[in-house]
Structures are given as C-alpha cells and as structure tokens.
Amino acid sequence: MRQQNVIGLGDQNASFRVYVENRPKMPQYQQLFDCEAMQAGDIDLIYHHCGNGWRKLFNVYAKLLCALDPKLFSFPTQAASWQQYRDQFLLQKSSDTALLFDMPLLKPGDNTIHLIAGRTHAKQLIQQGLGCQLHWLNEEFAIDPSNKVLVTPYFDYRQLSNEKIEFTVQLIKGIVTA
C-alpha cells in the first residue's frame, strides 16, 4: 500500500526510512513530489555533482544496513560488502529503503523504522508537528520505541562513526524485537 506524500529517493513502500533535511542540489531532485527509485549509477552521479558529503551519507547508510542482524533484516545478506549493497541495492526499486526529505508519517502498529539523521533536524520536525515522544538517551541519540523512531547523528563518518553505527544497530534491534 503506497503512503501519501512520501517525498525522497528510494522505495516508496520502504519499511526502513532515513530522513534528512536537504535534497541533493541537482535540478531533478528539487522538484520531487513523491519517492523516486534510484537507478544503478545515480548515487555515484549525486556525489560527483553534489560533493563528498553525499558520498559519506550513502556510505554510512549502506554500512548501517549491512551491520544489522541478518536474522531480523535481509539487507546484510543481499551483497558481499556494504559497497556492493550501496551500488546494487540501496534506494532502488523494491529495496525496502528510502531517503526522505519530508515529515515522517507515523502509523500506530506500523513496522516501519524511521531514522532521523541529526539532532537539529529532529528538533525541527518536532516543531513542525511530528507526533512522537522522543526520549533522549544522550546528546546525539533519541528514541520513541512505540513509533519506531530513532534520532541518530547525521550520516557522516565523523558524526556516525563505526562505534556509533554499532550503537544504532543495537537500538534498532531493541525497537524491532520489543
């Protein structure tokens, strides 16, 4: 079932969604009105046109997915490495992943996992009316288990290091198995 007003990149029916504040600064992404599946080579094209920050975001997203428990998620079993996963599956049609630029649509009882990248972005979404109860675990991470919302540092190597990816994996496992 397609959700209304999901704006971003990836699988429009994704159950693993990451929310960021800004879109890639390319004309085709400034006028998105729905969720557009990426094609092979699109990720490479974005970071060549939009800079290293986008490469880091896609890399961290793929690393996180491939670090998840394969008993709970199929992402780690779909490719031999996170690099292959990024290039062959991330944000593509039927990938079950999305990178979204709008407000999370929360539905009680839904199994969708919502990761908001960045504390500042999360606070902006709350001010705009995001209906969830975030419990801050520390300066960087917050969680609302009932809505399966998790706030993480922004998807950048310095902010969401490998150690923090592992912490995120444990939080996601807790949300899924609760």
Summary of the structure (lengths in Angstrom):
residues: 178
radius of gyration: 14.9
end to end distance: 24.4
largest distance: 41.6
contacts: 545
relative contact order: 0.19
helix: 38%
strand: 16%
